[in-house]
Amino acid sequence: MGVRLAVICLLAVAPVAAQDFSGIAEPLVGDRPDFTESTSTIPRGHVQVEGGVTFSRVEDEEAQSLGEVLVRFGLGERVEARIGAGSYVRIDTGVPGAGRTTGFEDPSLGMKVRLTPDDPDLLPPGRPTMALLLATSIPAGDEELTDDEWVPDAKLALSWSLTDRWSLSSNLNYAYPVDGNDRFHQFSASLSGGVSLTGRLGAFVEYFGFTEETDGGPDTHYLDGGVTFGISNDLQLDARIGFGLNDPSPEWFAGVGAIVRF
């Protein structure tokens, strides 16, 4: 029901927003719906807003994440600022009498710096476009969902243009999260293959994994795929579905979202 309502809302606003707001001739490049961040930055003086909803299940526990808002501001030719609004989360444990957890997650602040030209034709053959992302969460979420500490992370994004239709992207990530009163080193990585099916429709399949999501916990691995559809150069809709490859990863997760550029 939640997925259906989200799709209806996105389709309802699409005709109104099916126009170009930014005046930029090229279609937007987003950092959703996959786990892998792009190497592109927002042009100077422009703003891009990304958001959506995700539904997931782990054994009897179901969770919904509403918002997932990322606002990206173009500051220069190769630099953007990023503000992540904490998503509203609802978690149902599935245990009778245990109740549910609801509230907002921690917001975040960050930046992306493009390390190479955005056009792969300006690079030597086989060399990827690259970007560095630096961010930190802000301990301002609701009591049951906040980390109570600033959690920094860094990501190296890489992308290869294989043909006019096919691309390959990867992220190499490091974070220093909190588990209870202890911090731990967390490494993660992703590999995503994308294809342009038509001028407006694209698809991807992706693997991503973490060395540990809790202090001393097991590695976790995921596989997902999805589609994107460009309503205009400045509006894109997306959908994805995926699953965990080992315990305690989610049995499944799915979501829809949208991106608009001004």
Secondary structure, 3 states (H helix, E strand, C coil): CHHHHHHHHHHHHHHHHCCCCCCCCCCCCCCCCCCCCCCCCCCCCCEEEEEEEEEEEECCEEEEEEEEEEEEEECCCCEEEEEECCCEEEEECCCCCCCEEEEECCCEEEEEEECCCCCHHHCCCCCCEEEEEEEEECCCCCCCCCCCCCCEEEEEEEEEECCCCEEEEEEEEEECCEECCEECCEEEEEEEEEEECCCCEEEEEEEEEECCCCCCCCCEEEEEEEEEEEEECCEEEEEEEEEECCCCCCCEEEEEEEEEEC
